[in-house]
Structure formats: C-alpha cells, structure tokens
Amino acid sequence: MLLRFEQRQSASPFIERVWRSYSKTAGSFYSMAEPNLELVIARVGGRAEAILRGPVTKASIAECPADGEWLGIRFRMGTYLPGLPTGCLRDHQSLVLANAGHGKFWLRNQAWELPTYDSAESLIARLAANDIIARDDVVDLALSGRKPAVTLRSVQRRFLQTTGITKGGFLQIERARYAAFLLRGGAQILDVVDQAGYFDQSHLNHALRRLIGPTPRTLLRSDDQLSFLYNTAPAAWE
C-alpha cells in the first residue's frame, strides 16, 4: 500500500479520533469525502506544517509524496474555532498555520507545541481552555436523534454554521464511507446496498463514485489506495 495508517479513538469531548500515516514511495490515491474538521501535522522533506482542514464534500485523486509522515486530530462533529467559519475551510481550502520555530506553530497569536500521536488530547485541552476551540451541543443533539430546544430551522442553520456542511450532507458521506468499508471487507454489492440503506445498486454506485472515488466493483476487486478509511457505525447515519 502507498500509505500506512494507524488510528485510535479519543475520550476527549472535542476529538473523535487521532490517526497517523506514512509513505515510502510517491503515488496517487483516492481522497474520499470527509465530514470532519481536522488539525493535521504534515512532515515532508524535513519540514513540518500544521494545517487546519475542513470537510470535503466530493472525492478526488490526490498525489502523495515519498517519505512523508502525517498526524491527524479529527475533531468530533460540532467542534469549531470561534471566529473562523468551518465552511471557509471546506473542499481543500485548508489553512496552513505559520511556523513558530522550535517545533511550534502559531494559532490566535500564540505559539503552540506540535502534538504527537500520544499528546493530541493535551494540546486540544489547552486550546479549549483558551477558548480557541469550542463545541455546539445542538450538533450532538441533532446527530443523536434527540430534539434540541430550538426550532428545526435553527438546528439546520447552526449545524451548517458549525460544521461547514448540512446534516444531510454529513449523513450521505458517512453512509458512503460505511459502504466502502463493507466492500473493502469483502461484502457483496447487493448485501451492501441493503446494509447501508441504498435504494438499489445504481444508487450505491452513484454515491460511491461521487463521495469515495472508485465503483463498488473496483473496491471489491482491487487494492487501490484510499485515504483514511475506518468503520462508521450505522447508528451515525440512520
């Protein structure tokens, strides 16, 4: 495989999971749609960069350099940066944070130490204590199926404002990623149609081409490199 991934879930109220990857050779891969805000530390050619990445609403082909290392802090849905609309970062409009030297980066006029795979929670806790990141509980309620104490229109507005995408867009991405996970695990196409809740095989094919990249048959028959893929529990998108 072009990229090797490792990931762990987090108990932080702000972090969904922490992942890291590395490449030995250069090449291209399918960059899938992703709904979450992320802080990514990229180390390529001896240079480290801290990058804020927003949600991605469609699949694309991306190029991967050789001998690269990446650390990702994937925030829980509903986590945001006050004063920086998440929508401004959507679809690869990423923000590269200035290098502060000595293994640090600038964010909100303060220098912060680059996190490691094991220290991600410590950094995010400090950012939260300084009001640099926050959470909107309405997003949690909307995704859990509980009814927030605001109107439906307010829920829709706050979901889009906080996450940069609509709730419907989030559910479509999560369903497609779940279907891709099942196919990569060897599940048959018609079984995936049923398990992921698609109308028919054509509906599944269209969703995967738009949000994942390859077709269902390609996912079954080849080991083409995908970006970071993990199991999405059905409860997240039903």
WOJOGI-V877682 format. One line per field, one symbol per residue. ss: DSSP state (h for helix, s for strand, l for the rest). phi: phi as a letter, one per 20 degrees, with the letter a starting at -180 (. if undefined). Layout:
# WOJOGI-V877682
ss = ???
phi = ???
This chain:
# WOJOGI-V877682
ss = llssssssslllllssssssssslllsssssllslllsssssssllsssssssllslllsssssllllssssssslllsssllslhhhhlllllssslsssllssssllssssllllllhhhhhhhhhhllllsslhhhhhhhhlllllllhhhhhhhhhhhhlllhhhhhhhhhhhhhhhhhhllllhhhhhhhhllllhhhhhhhhhhhllllhhhhhhllllslllllllhhhll
phi = .fdddcbbeceffddeadcbbbcdcerdbeeffbeefcddddccmmddcecedefcdbfbededffldccccdeffgoebdgncggffdflmefdeeffemlmcceblmcecfgfdgedgfffffffffelecbcdfffgfffeneefecfgffffffffffencefffgffffffffffffffeoffgfffgffemefaffffgfffffddpffgffffdcdgfdfgdbfdfggfcf
